């Protein structure tokens, strides 16, 4: 009889651990004297290779739980001229080929802009999904956005004004 309460308690503790939301992260940078920030969920790999499991053409929310949000006070220009005006946007990523990705910058009206991402191998595996925003020390109008998870980094450069 005493085993049942212990089993139920153990099951409840396990269920509570599984139901815990992912940690939240925030990447911030000041570029061209203006604030750029990304708020996102930080899931862990737990032995999986999530980027390799992604299906080509299917958007991924770049994190866990709540949507990944970009808030920028600057106009950002990514890659080959993709302009993102100041404001708030939902970010997703879409695998476009075997080792090719794009970041989808979604406007409030539901339309989106596609930003190509370069894929790089990392020397060490990153267990917890991480987004980094860095400003260029040599040129205060330039920055880089990096998504790191597992042994991959997906990156894009941008300019701000």
N, C-alpha and C positions, 0 to 999 in steps of 0.2 A: 504494500500500500504506500509506503513512503517513497518508492521509486517514481510513482506517477507525478507527484508535485515537483520532484527534482527534474524529471523529464520535461514537464510543462514549463518550469522556470527556465531551463536550458534552452528550450525552443523559443521562448519569448525573448531571451537575451540575444540569441542568434538572429531572430527576426528584426529586433531593434538595430542591431549592428548592420544588417543588410539594408535596412530602410534609411540609414543615415545619408543625407545628401552629401555630394562631393564638396570639398573645400572650395571657397571662392578665391580667385586671384585678381589682381589688378596690375596691368602694365601701364606705366606712365612715362611720358617724356615731354620736354619742352623743346619745340622745334620752331624756328623763326619767331621765338619769343612768345609762342602760344602753346596752350595745353592740348595734349593728345592723350587719351586714356582708353583702355580696353578692360572691361569687367567680364570675367569668364569663370566657368566651373572648371575644377581641376581633378578629373578622374585619374585613377592609377591603372597601370597595365595589368597587374596581377597575373603575370605570366603570358599574357596575350600579345599579339602583334596587331593592334587595332588598325593602323594605317594600311597594312597589307590586306586586311580583311575587307576594307572599304570597297564597295562596288562602284565601278566606273559609271559616271553619270548621276549618282545619287548624292545629294547634298548631305553634309555632316555638320552638326551645329558648333563644331570647334569647342568642345567642352562638355559639360554635363549640367543637367537640371535646367536652370533658367537660360534663356538665349544669351549668346555672347554679344556684348554691346560695345560699339565704338562711339566715343564722344570726342569731337574735335572742334576746337575754336579756330583752327586754321583750315584753309583750303589745301587739301592734299592732292598731289599728282603722283600716281603710281605708274611704274613701268613705262609703257609706250603711250602715255598721255591720258590715262584714266583719271579724270578729275572728280574729286569728292568734295563738295562744298561743306562749309562748317555746319555742324549739326550732329544728330544722333542716328546711328544705323545699326541694324542687326547684321552680324557677320556669320557666314557659313563658309565651308570649303567643299569643293567638288573635285573628286578624282576624275581627270579627263583622259587618262591613259595609264599604261602600266606603272610608270614612275612620274606622272605629270599631274599637277594639281592647279586649281585656281581658287582664289578667295572671292566669294560673292558678297558684295557690299549692298545690302538691301535697304531701299528707301522706304519711307512711311507708306507710300502708295503701292508697295509690293513689287515694284520693278527693281532690277538689280544691275550692278555694274560688275564685270568680271575682271579680276586682277590676276594675271599669271603669276605662279609661285615657282621659284627655283628649288629643286630638291637636292639636298646635300646629305652625305653620310656623316654621322657623329662618331667620335672615337669611343665614347661611353654611352650606354643606354640611359635615357631619362625616364624614370619610373612614373613621375607625376606630370601630366600634360602641363606645358609651360608656354606662355606667350611673353615675348620680350619686345619692348620698344626702345630703341636706342637712337640718340642724336649723334650726328657726325661732329667730332670735335674740331675738325678742320673747316667745315662748312656748316654754319648754324642753321641753314635752310634745308639740310638733308637729314634723313633718318632711315632706319631699317626696322622692319617688322619681321619677327621670327616666331614660328610655331615649332616647338620641340617636343617630340614624344618618341619613345623607343630609340632607335638608332638613326632617326631621320630629323632633319631640320628643313622646314619649308619657309622660304624667305622671299621678301620683296623690298626693294628700296623705294623711297618716296622723297618728294620735295614738298616743302610747306611754304605758304605765304599768307 
